[in-house]
């Protein structure tokens, strides 16, 4: 049960990050690379985006 909740929260967080990436004024290659990073690395990708990349772009 807890595993399902964590899984669903991960999907929601990943979708939120991807939507935030595509709203930014970046070139297409950077958007694609950041999207792949977030989706491929799951929680680690989300954490990297949120804590390291989000404020710099």
mmCIF file as Biopython writes it, N, C-alpha, C and O atoms, coordinates in Angstrom:
data_model
#
loop_
_atom_site.group_PDB
_atom_site.id
_atom_site.type_symbol
_atom_site.label_atom_id
_atom_site.label_alt_id
_atom_site.label_comp_id
_atom_site.label_asym_id
_atom_site.label_entity_id
_atom_site.label_seq_id
_atom_site.pdbx_PDB_ins_code
_atom_site.Cartn_x
_atom_site.Cartn_y
_atom_site.Cartn_z
_atom_site.occupancy
_atom_site.B_iso_or_equiv
_atom_site.auth_seq_id
_atom_site.auth_asym_id
_atom_site.pdbx_PDB_model_num
ATOM 1   N N  . UNK A ? 1  ? 0.815  -1.194 0.000   1.0 0.0 1  A 1 
ATOM 2   C CA . UNK A ? 1  ? 0.000  0.000  0.000   1.0 0.0 1  A 1 
ATOM 3   C C  . UNK A ? 1  ? 0.860  1.261  0.000   1.0 0.0 1  A 1 
ATOM 4   O O  . UNK A ? 1  ? 0.609  2.186  -0.773  1.0 0.0 1  A 1 
ATOM 5   N N  . UNK A ? 2  ? 1.870  1.299  0.863   1.0 0.0 2  A 1 
ATOM 6   C CA . UNK A ? 2  ? 2.754  2.457  0.928   1.0 0.0 2  A 1 
ATOM 7   C C  . UNK A ? 2  ? 3.554  2.577  -0.365  1.0 0.0 2  A 1 
ATOM 8   O O  . UNK A ? 2  ? 3.826  3.684  -0.830  1.0 0.0 2  A 1 
ATOM 9   N N  . UNK A ? 3  ? 3.926  1.450  -0.938  1.0 0.0 3  A 1 
ATOM 10  C CA . UNK A ? 3  ? 4.665  1.455  -2.188  1.0 0.0 3  A 1 
ATOM 11  C C  . UNK A ? 3  ? 3.866  2.091  -3.322  1.0 0.0 3  A 1 
ATOM 12  O O  . UNK A ? 3  ? 4.416  2.829  -4.139  1.0 0.0 3  A 1 
ATOM 13  N N  . UNK A ? 4  ? 2.580  1.806  -3.367  1.0 0.0 4  A 1 
ATOM 14  C CA . UNK A ? 4  ? 1.726  2.404  -4.390  1.0 0.0 4  A 1 
ATOM 15  C C  . UNK A ? 4  ? 1.624  3.914  -4.221  1.0 0.0 4  A 1 
ATOM 16  O O  . UNK A ? 4  ? 1.637  4.659  -5.201  1.0 0.0 4  A 1 
ATOM 17  N N  . UNK A ? 5  ? 1.522  4.357  -2.978  1.0 0.0 5  A 1 
ATOM 18  C CA . UNK A ? 5  ? 1.427  5.794  -2.708  1.0 0.0 5  A 1 
ATOM 19  C C  . UNK A ? 5  ? 2.713  6.498  -3.136  1.0 0.0 5  A 1 
ATOM 20  O O  . UNK A ? 5  ? 2.658  7.561  -3.754  1.0 0.0 5  A 1 
ATOM 21  N N  . UNK A ? 6  ? 3.858  5.919  -2.816  1.0 0.0 6  A 1 
ATOM 22  C CA . UNK A ? 6  ? 5.140  6.501  -3.220  1.0 0.0 6  A 1 
ATOM 23  C C  . UNK A ? 6  ? 5.264  6.506  -4.737  1.0 0.0 6  A 1 
ATOM 24  O O  . UNK A ? 6  ? 5.766  7.473  -5.310  1.0 0.0 6  A 1 
ATOM 25  N N  . UNK A ? 7  ? 4.820  5.449  -5.390  1.0 0.0 7  A 1 
ATOM 26  C CA . UNK A ? 7  ? 4.854  5.363  -6.845  1.0 0.0 7  A 1 
ATOM 27  C C  . UNK A ? 7  ? 3.994  6.454  -7.478  1.0 0.0 7  A 1 
ATOM 28  O O  . UNK A ? 7  ? 4.428  7.121  -8.417  1.0 0.0 7  A 1 
ATOM 29  N N  . UNK A ? 8  ? 2.783  6.635  -6.970  1.0 0.0 8  A 1 
ATOM 30  C CA . UNK A ? 8  ? 1.874  7.654  -7.498  1.0 0.0 8  A 1 
ATOM 31  C C  . UNK A ? 8  ? 2.433  9.053  -7.246  1.0 0.0 8  A 1 
ATOM 32  O O  . UNK A ? 8  ? 2.348  9.915  -8.121  1.0 0.0 8  A 1 
ATOM 33  N N  . UNK A ? 9  ? 2.997  9.290  -6.077  1.0 0.0 9  A 1 
ATOM 34  C CA . UNK A ? 9  ? 3.618  10.584 -5.791  1.0 0.0 9  A 1 
ATOM 35  C C  . UNK A ? 9  ? 4.808  10.847 -6.715  1.0 0.0 9  A 1 
ATOM 36  O O  . UNK A ? 9  ? 5.037  11.985 -7.126  1.0 0.0 9  A 1 
ATOM 37  N N  . UNK A ? 10 ? 5.556  9.807  -7.039  1.0 0.0 10 A 1 
ATOM 38  C CA . UNK A ? 10 ? 6.669  9.948  -7.977  1.0 0.0 10 A 1 
ATOM 39  C C  . UNK A ? 10 ? 6.201  10.328 -9.370  1.0 0.0 10 A 1 
ATOM 40  O O  . UNK A ? 10 ? 6.820  11.159 -10.035 1.0 0.0 10 A 1 
ATOM 41  N N  . UNK A ? 11 ? 5.114  9.724  -9.809  1.0 0.0 11 A 1 
ATOM 42  C CA . UNK A ? 11 ? 4.555  10.062 -11.126 1.0 0.0 11 A 1 
ATOM 43  C C  . UNK A ? 11 ? 4.073  11.512 -11.142 1.0 0.0 11 A 1 
ATOM 44  O O  . UNK A ? 11 ? 4.327  12.248 -12.095 1.0 0.0 11 A 1 
ATOM 45  N N  . UNK A ? 12 ? 3.384  11.910 -10.091 1.0 0.0 12 A 1 
ATOM 46  C CA . UNK A ? 12 ? 2.893  13.291 -10.012 1.0 0.0 12 A 1 
ATOM 47  C C  . UNK A ? 12 ? 4.057  14.278 -9.990  1.0 0.0 12 A 1 
ATOM 48  O O  . UNK A ? 12 ? 4.013  15.298 -10.678 1.0 0.0 12 A 1 
ATOM 49  N N  . UNK A ? 13 ? 5.093  13.989 -9.213  1.0 0.0 13 A 1 
ATOM 50  C CA . UNK A ? 13 ? 6.252  14.880 -9.136  1.0 0.0 13 A 1 
ATOM 51  C C  . UNK A ? 13 ? 6.979  14.947 -10.479 1.0 0.0 13 A 1 
ATOM 52  O O  . UNK A ? 13 ? 7.424  16.021 -10.886 1.0 0.0 13 A 1 
ATOM 53  N N  . UNK A ? 14 ? 7.102  13.820 -11.167 1.0 0.0 14 A 1 
ATOM 54  C CA . UNK A ? 14 ? 7.766  13.807 -12.468 1.0 0.0 14 A 1 
ATOM 55  C C  . UNK A ? 14 ? 6.976  14.623 -13.490 1.0 0.0 14 A 1 
ATOM 56  O O  . UNK A ? 14 ? 7.561  15.385 -14.260 1.0 0.0 14 A 1 
ATOM 57  N N  . UNK A ? 15 ? 5.666  14.471 -13.502 1.0 0.0 15 A 1 
ATOM 58  C CA . UNK A ? 15 ? 4.829  15.248 -14.425 1.0 0.0 15 A 1 
ATOM 59  C C  . UNK A ? 15 ? 4.948  16.734 -14.113 1.0 0.0 15 A 1 
ATOM 60  O O  . UNK A ? 15 ? 5.042  17.554 -15.027 1.0 0.0 15 A 1 
ATOM 61  N N  . UNK A ? 16 ? 4.944  17.087 -12.831 1.0 0.0 16 A 1 
ATOM 62  C CA . UNK A ? 16 ? 5.087  18.488 -12.436 1.0 0.0 16 A 1 
ATOM 63  C C  . UNK A ? 16 ? 6.422  19.062 -12.929 1.0 0.0 16 A 1 
ATOM 64  O O  . UNK A ? 16 ? 6.469  20.178 -13.447 1.0 0.0 16 A 1 
ATOM 65  N N  . UNK A ? 17 ? 7.504  18.295 -12.763 1.0 0.0 17 A 1 
ATOM 66  C CA . UNK A ? 17 ? 8.821  18.758 -13.213 1.0 0.0 17 A 1 
ATOM 67  C C  . UNK A ? 17 ? 8.865  18.912 -14.729 1.0 0.0 17 A 1 
ATOM 68  O O  . UNK A ? 17 ? 9.382  19.908 -15.234 1.0 0.0 17 A 1 
ATOM 69  N N  . UNK A ? 18 ? 8.336  17.950 -15.450 1.0 0.0 18 A 1 
ATOM 70  C CA . UNK A ? 18 ? 8.353  18.014 -16.911 1.0 0.0 18 A 1 
ATOM 71  C C  . UNK A ? 18 ? 7.541  19.214 -17.400 1.0 0.0 18 A 1 
ATOM 72  O O  . UNK A ? 18 ? 7.977  19.920 -18.309 1.0 0.0 18 A 1 
ATOM 73  N N  . UNK A ? 19 ? 6.384  19.450 -16.821 1.0 0.0 19 A 1 
ATOM 74  C CA . UNK A ? 19 ? 5.587  20.613 -17.213 1.0 0.0 19 A 1 
ATOM 75  C C  . UNK A ? 19 ? 6.325  21.908 -16.897 1.0 0.0 19 A 1 
ATOM 76  O O  . UNK A ? 19 ? 6.268  22.860 -17.676 1.0 0.0 19 A 1 
ATOM 77  N N  . UNK A ? 20 ? 7.011  21.952 -15.770 1.0 0.0 20 A 1 
ATOM 78  C CA . UNK A ? 20 ? 7.782  23.137 -15.405 1.0 0.0 20 A 1 
ATOM 79  C C  . UNK A ? 20 ? 8.943  23.359 -16.380 1.0 0.0 20 A 1 
ATOM 80  O O  . UNK A ? 20 ? 9.244  24.496 -16.744 1.0 0.0 20 A 1 
ATOM 81  N N  . UNK A ? 21 ? 9.583  22.281 -16.795 1.0 0.0 21 A 1 
ATOM 82  C CA . UNK A ? 21 ? 10.679 22.382 -17.768 1.0 0.0 21 A 1 
ATOM 83  C C  . UNK A ? 21 ? 10.171 22.951 -19.085 1.0 0.0 21 A 1 
ATOM 84  O O  . UNK A ? 21 ? 10.817 23.823 -19.665 1.0 0.0 21 A 1 
ATOM 85  N N  . UNK A ? 22 ? 9.039  22.480 -19.561 1.0 0.0 22 A 1 
ATOM 86  C CA . UNK A ? 22 ? 8.531  22.899 -20.868 1.0 0.0 22 A 1 
ATOM 87  C C  . UNK A ? 22 ? 7.943  24.301 -20.835 1.0 0.0 22 A 1 
ATOM 88  O O  . UNK A ? 22 ? 7.721  24.888 -21.895 1.0 0.0 22 A 1 
ATOM 89  N N  . UNK A ? 23 ? 7.682  24.861 -19.653 1.0 0.0 23 A 1 
ATOM 90  C CA . UNK A ? 23 ? 7.222  26.246 -19.548 1.0 0.0 23 A 1 
ATOM 91  C C  . UNK A ? 23 ? 8.388  27.236 -19.617 1.0 0.0 23 A 1 
ATOM 92  O O  . UNK A ? 23 ? 8.192  28.407 -19.942 1.0 0.0 23 A 1 
ATOM 93  N N  . UNK A ? 24 ? 9.597  26.765 -19.311 1.0 0.0 24 A 1 
ATOM 94  C CA . UNK A ? 24 ? 10.778 27.626 -19.303 1.0 0.0 24 A 1 
ATOM 95  C C  . UNK A ? 24 ? 11.158 28.022 -20.725 1.0 0.0 24 A 1 
ATOM 96  O O  . UNK A ? 24 ? 10.836 27.329 -21.691 1.0 0.0 24 A 1 
ATOM 97  N N  . UNK A ? 25 ? 11.844 29.144 -20.826 1.0 0.0 25 A 1 
ATOM 98  C CA . UNK A ? 25 ? 12.309 29.633 -22.113 1.0 0.0 25 A 1 
ATOM 99  C C  . UNK A ? 25 ? 13.700 29.051 -22.401 1.0 0.0 25 A 1 
ATOM 100 O O  . UNK A ? 25 ? 14.715 29.729 -22.239 1.0 0.0 25 A 1 
ATOM 101 N N  . UNK A ? 26 ? 13.726 27.801 -22.826 1.0 0.0 26 A 1 
ATOM 102 C CA . UNK A ? 26 ? 14.965 27.095 -23.143 1.0 0.0 26 A 1 
ATOM 103 C C  . UNK A ? 26 ? 14.896 26.605 -24.580 1.0 0.0 26 A 1 
ATOM 104 O O  . UNK A ? 26 ? 13.823 26.519 -25.178 1.0 0.0 26 A 1 
ATOM 105 N N  . UNK A ? 27 ? 16.070 26.287 -25.117 1.0 0.0 27 A 1 
ATOM 106 C CA . UNK A ? 27 ? 16.026 25.692 -26.450 1.0 0.0 27 A 1 
ATOM 107 C C  . UNK A ? 27 ? 15.564 24.238 -26.347 1.0 0.0 27 A 1 
ATOM 108 O O  . UNK A ? 27 ? 15.599 23.633 -25.276 1.0 0.0 27 A 1 
ATOM 109 N N  . UNK A ? 28 ? 15.139 23.703 -27.461 1.0 0.0 28 A 1 
ATOM 110 C CA . UNK A ? 28 ? 14.496 22.389 -27.495 1.0 0.0 28 A 1 
ATOM 111 C C  . UNK A ? 28 ? 15.402 21.277 -26.970 1.0 0.0 28 A 1 
ATOM 112 O O  . UNK A ? 28 ? 14.932 20.386 -26.263 1.0 0.0 28 A 1 
ATOM 113 N N  . UNK A ? 29 ? 16.687 21.313 -27.302 1.0 0.0 29 A 1 
ATOM 114 C CA . UNK A ? 29 ? 17.604 20.265 -26.867 1.0 0.0 29 A 1 
ATOM 115 C C  . UNK A ? 29 ? 17.707 20.213 -25.342 1.0 0.0 29 A 1 
ATOM 116 O O  . UNK A ? 29 ? 17.693 19.128 -24.760 1.0 0.0 29 A 1 
ATOM 117 N N  . UNK A ? 30 ? 17.810 21.369 -24.692 1.0 0.0 30 A 1 
ATOM 118 C CA . UNK A ? 30 ? 17.885 21.397 -23.229 1.0 0.0 30 A 1 
ATOM 119 C C  . UNK A ? 30 ? 16.593 20.881 -22.598 1.0 0.0 30 A 1 
ATOM 120 O O  . UNK A ? 30 ? 16.625 20.167 -21.596 1.0 0.0 30 A 1 
ATOM 121 N N  . UNK A ? 31 ? 15.465 21.246 -23.189 1.0 0.0 31 A 1 
ATOM 122 C CA . UNK A ? 31 ? 14.186 20.750 -22.661 1.0 0.0 31 A 1 
ATOM 123 C C  . UNK A ? 31 ? 14.111 19.232 -22.753 1.0 0.0 31 A 1 
ATOM 124 O O  . UNK A ? 31 ? 13.677 18.567 -21.813 1.0 0.0 31 A 1 
ATOM 125 N N  . UNK A ? 32 ? 14.533 18.691 -23.884 1.0 0.0 32 A 1 
ATOM 126 C CA . UNK A ? 32 ? 14.502 17.233 -24.074 1.0 0.0 32 A 1 
ATOM 127 C C  . UNK A ? 32 ? 15.459 16.544 -23.104 1.0 0.0 32 A 1 
ATOM 128 O O  . UNK A ? 32 ? 15.099 15.539 -22.491 1.0 0.0 32 A 1 
ATOM 129 N N  . UNK A ? 33 ? 16.672 17.073 -22.960 1.0 0.0 33 A 1 
ATOM 130 C CA . UNK A ? 33 ? 17.644 16.454 -22.058 1.0 0.0 33 A 1 
ATOM 131 C C  . UNK A ? 33 ? 17.176 16.490 -20.602 1.0 0.0 33 A 1 
ATOM 132 O O  . UNK A ? 33 ? 17.318 15.503 -19.881 1.0 0.0 33 A 1 
ATOM 133 N N  . UNK A ? 34 ? 16.625 17.611 -20.174 1.0 0.0 34 A 1 
ATOM 134 C CA . UNK A ? 34 ? 16.118 17.694 -18.801 1.0 0.0 34 A 1 
ATOM 135 C C  . UNK A ? 34 ? 14.927 16.773 -18.590 1.0 0.0 34 A 1 
ATOM 136 O O  . UNK A ? 34 ? 14.794 16.163 -17.529 1.0 0.0 34 A 1 
ATOM 137 N N  . UNK A ? 35 ? 14.063 16.668 -19.587 1.0 0.0 35 A 1 
ATOM 138 C CA . UNK A ? 35 ? 12.917 15.765 -19.491 1.0 0.0 35 A 1 
ATOM 139 C C  . UNK A ? 35 ? 13.377 14.320 -19.362 1.0 0.0 35 A 1 
ATOM 140 O O  . UNK A ? 35 ? 12.853 13.573 -18.535 1.0 0.0 35 A 1 
ATOM 141 N N  . UNK A ? 36 ? 14.345 13.925 -20.165 1.0 0.0 36 A 1 
ATOM 142 C CA . UNK A ? 36 ? 14.874 12.560 -20.098 1.0 0.0 36 A 1 
ATOM 143 C C  . UNK A ? 36 ? 15.527 12.312 -18.741 1.0 0.0 36 A 1 
ATOM 144 O O  . UNK A ? 36 ? 15.371 11.234 -18.167 1.0 0.0 36 A 1 
ATOM 145 N N  . UNK A ? 37 ? 16.257 13.300 -18.224 1.0 0.0 37 A 1 
ATOM 146 C CA . UNK A ? 37 ? 16.892 13.156 -16.915 1.0 0.0 37 A 1 
ATOM 147 C C  . UNK A ? 37 ? 15.845 12.911 -15.833 1.0 0.0 37 A 1 
ATOM 148 O O  . UNK A ? 37 ? 15.993 12.003 -15.014 1.0 0.0 37 A 1 
ATOM 149 N N  . UNK A ? 38 ? 14.802 13.711 -15.830 1.0 0.0 38 A 1 
ATOM 150 C CA . UNK A ? 38 ? 13.764 13.574 -14.797 1.0 0.0 38 A 1 
ATOM 151 C C  . UNK A ? 38 ? 13.040 12.239 -14.925 1.0 0.0 38 A 1 
ATOM 152 O O  . UNK A ? 38 ? 12.811 11.560 -13.924 1.0 0.0 38 A 1 
ATOM 153 N N  . UNK A ? 39 ? 12.682 11.862 -16.139 1.0 0.0 39 A 1 
ATOM 154 C CA . UNK A ? 39 ? 11.915 10.627 -16.316 1.0 0.0 39 A 1 
ATOM 155 C C  . UNK A ? 39 ? 12.761 9.369  -16.129 1.0 0.0 39 A 1 
ATOM 156 O O  . UNK A ? 39 ? 12.265 8.363  -15.621 1.0 0.0 39 A 1 
ATOM 157 N N  . UNK A ? 40 ? 14.017 9.413  -16.528 1.0 0.0 40 A 1 
ATOM 158 C CA . UNK A ? 40 ? 14.861 8.217  -16.444 1.0 0.0 40 A 1 
ATOM 159 C C  . UNK A ? 40 ? 15.380 7.966  -15.027 1.0 0.0 40 A 1 
ATOM 160 O O  . UNK A ? 40 ? 15.566 6.817  -14.627 1.0 0.0 40 A 1 
ATOM 161 N N  . UNK A ? 41 ? 15.607 9.014  -14.290 1.0 0.0 41 A 1 
ATOM 162 C CA . UNK A ? 41 ? 16.224 8.862  -12.969 1.0 0.0 41 A 1 
ATOM 163 C C  . UNK A ? 41 ? 15.228 8.924  -11.821 1.0 0.0 41 A 1 
ATOM 164 O O  . UNK A ? 41 ? 15.623 8.849  -10.658 1.0 0.0 41 A 1 
ATOM 165 N N  . UNK A ? 42 ? 13.964 9.059  -12.124 1.0 0.0 42 A 1 
ATOM 166 C CA . UNK A ? 42 ? 12.898 9.052  -11.131 1.0 0.0 42 A 1 
ATOM 167 C C  . UNK A ? 42 ? 13.158 10.053 -10.011 1.0 0.0 42 A 1 
ATOM 168 O O  . UNK A ? 42 ? 13.342 11.240 -10.281 1.0 0.0 42 A 1 
ATOM 169 N N  . UNK A ? 43 ? 13.176 9.600  -8.765  1.0 0.0 43 A 1 
ATOM 170 C CA . UNK A ? 43 ? 13.298 10.509 -7.627  1.0 0.0 43 A 1 
ATOM 171 C C  . UNK A ? 43 ? 14.618 11.261 -7.634  1.0 0.0 43 A 1 
ATOM 172 O O  . UNK A ? 43 ? 14.665 12.424 -7.235  1.0 0.0 43 A 1 
ATOM 173 N N  . UNK A ? 44 ? 15.678 10.626 -8.075  1.0 0.0 44 A 1 
ATOM 174 C CA . UNK A ? 44 ? 16.980 11.296 -8.124  1.0 0.0 44 A 1 
ATOM 175 C C  . UNK A ? 44 ? 16.954 12.411 -9.160  1.0 0.0 44 A 1 
ATOM 176 O O  . UNK A ? 44 ? 17.463 13.503 -8.907  1.0 0.0 44 A 1 
ATOM 177 N N  . UNK A ? 45 ? 16.371 12.150 -10.317 1.0 0.0 45 A 1 
ATOM 178 C CA . UNK A ? 45 ? 16.242 13.174 -11.355 1.0 0.0 45 A 1 
ATOM 179 C C  . UNK A ? 45 ? 15.382 14.337 -10.908 1.0 0.0 45 A 1 
ATOM 180 O O  . UNK A ? 45 ? 15.694 15.492 -11.196 1.0 0.0 45 A 1 
ATOM 181 N N  . UNK A ? 46 ? 14.297 14.038 -10.201 1.0 0.0 46 A 1 
ATOM 182 C CA . UNK A ? 46 ? 13.423 15.088 -9.679  1.0 0.0 46 A 1 
ATOM 183 C C  . UNK A ? 46 ? 14.186 15.937 -8.666  1.0 0.0 46 A 1 
ATOM 184 O O  . UNK A ? 46 ? 14.095 17.165 -8.694  1.0 0.0 46 A 1 
ATOM 185 N N  . UNK A ? 47 ? 14.930 15.301 -7.781  1.0 0.0 47 A 1 
ATOM 186 C CA . UNK A ? 47 ? 15.693 16.032 -6.766  1.0 0.0 47 A 1 
ATOM 187 C C  . UNK A ? 47 ? 16.777 16.894 -7.412  1.0 0.0 47 A 1 
ATOM 188 O O  . UNK A ? 47 ? 16.976 18.042 -7.013  1.0 0.0 47 A 1 
ATOM 189 N N  . UNK A ? 48 ? 17.472 16.353 -8.399  1.0 0.0 48 A 1 
ATOM 190 C CA . UNK A ? 48 ? 18.505 17.121 -9.103  1.0 0.0 48 A 1 
ATOM 191 C C  . UNK A ? 48 ? 17.886 18.338 -9.770  1.0 0.0 48 A 1 
ATOM 192 O O  . UNK A ? 48 ? 18.418 19.443 -9.668  1.0 0.0 48 A 1 
ATOM 193 N N  . UNK A ? 49 ? 16.776 18.141 -10.446 1.0 0.0 49 A 1 
ATOM 194 C CA . UNK A ? 49 ? 16.113 19.270 -11.108 1.0 0.0 49 A 1 
ATOM 195 C C  . UNK A ? 49 ? 15.673 20.304 -10.086 1.0 0.0 49 A 1 
ATOM 196 O O  . UNK A ? 49 ? 15.954 21.491 -10.251 1.0 0.0 49 A 1 
ATOM 197 N N  . UNK A ? 50 ? 14.998 19.881 -9.051  1.0 0.0 50 A 1 
ATOM 198 C CA . UNK A ? 50 ? 14.407 20.812 -8.107  1.0 0.0 50 A 1 
ATOM 199 C C  . UNK A ? 50 ? 15.460 21.579 -7.316  1.0 0.0 50 A 1 
ATOM 200 O O  . UNK A ? 50 ? 15.333 22.791 -7.140  1.0 0.0 50 A 1 
ATOM 201 N N  . UNK A ? 51 ? 16.495 20.897 -6.837  1.0 0.0 51 A 1 
ATOM 202 C CA . UNK A ? 51 ? 17.470 21.547 -5.957  1.0 0.0 51 A 1 
ATOM 203 C C  . UNK A ? 51 ? 18.636 22.181 -6.694  1.0 0.0 51 A 1 
ATOM 204 O O  . UNK A ? 51 ? 19.210 23.146 -6.190  1.0 0.0 51 A 1 
ATOM 205 N N  . UNK A ? 52 ? 19.010 21.681 -7.864  1.0 0.0 52 A 1 
ATOM 206 C CA . UNK A ? 52 ? 20.195 22.207 -8.535  1.0 0.0 52 A 1 
ATOM 207 C C  . UNK A ? 52 ? 19.917 23.010 -9.801  1.0 0.0 52 A 1 
ATOM 208 O O  . UNK A ? 52 ? 20.604 23.996 -10.065 1.0 0.0 52 A 1 
ATOM 209 N N  . UNK A ? 53 ? 18.941 22.611 -10.572 1.0 0.0 53 A 1 
ATOM 210 C CA . UNK A ? 53 ? 18.763 23.189 -11.897 1.0 0.0 53 A 1 
ATOM 211 C C  . UNK A ? 53 ? 17.667 24.228 -11.973 1.0 0.0 53 A 1 
ATOM 212 O O  . UNK A ? 53 ? 17.802 25.207 -12.706 1.0 0.0 53 A 1 
ATOM 213 N N  . UNK A ? 54 ? 16.599 24.044 -11.245 1.0 0.0 54 A 1 
ATOM 214 C CA . UNK A ? 54 ? 15.413 24.881 -11.380 1.0 0.0 54 A 1 
ATOM 215 C C  . UNK A ? 54 ? 15.703 26.365 -11.233 1.0 0.0 54 A 1 
ATOM 216 O O  . UNK A ? 54 ? 15.226 27.164 -12.039 1.0 0.0 54 A 1 
ATOM 217 N N  . UNK A ? 55 ? 16.467 26.749 -10.233 1.0 0.0 55 A 1 
ATOM 218 C CA . UNK A ? 55 ? 16.723 28.167 -9.993  1.0 0.0 55 A 1 
ATOM 219 C C  . UNK A ? 55 ? 17.744 28.762 -10.953 1.0 0.0 55 A 1 
ATOM 220 O O  . UNK A ? 55 ? 17.818 29.983 -11.092 1.0 0.0 55 A 1 
ATOM 221 N N  . UNK A ? 56 ? 18.524 27.932 -11.609 1.0 0.0 56 A 1 
ATOM 222 C CA . UNK A ? 56 ? 19.560 28.437 -12.513 1.0 0.0 56 A 1 
ATOM 223 C C  . UNK A ? 56 ? 19.080 28.669 -13.935 1.0 0.0 56 A 1 
ATOM 224 O O  . UNK A ? 56 ? 19.761 29.329 -14.720 1.0 0.0 56 A 1 
ATOM 225 N N  . UNK A ? 57 ? 17.907 28.129 -14.275 1.0 0.0 57 A 1 
ATOM 226 C CA . UNK A ? 57 ? 17.414 28.335 -15.636 1.0 0.0 57 A 1 
ATOM 227 C C  . UNK A ? 57 ? 16.237 29.282 -15.657 1.0 0.0 57 A 1 
ATOM 228 O O  . UNK A ? 57 ? 15.694 29.568 -16.724 1.0 0.0 57 A 1 
#
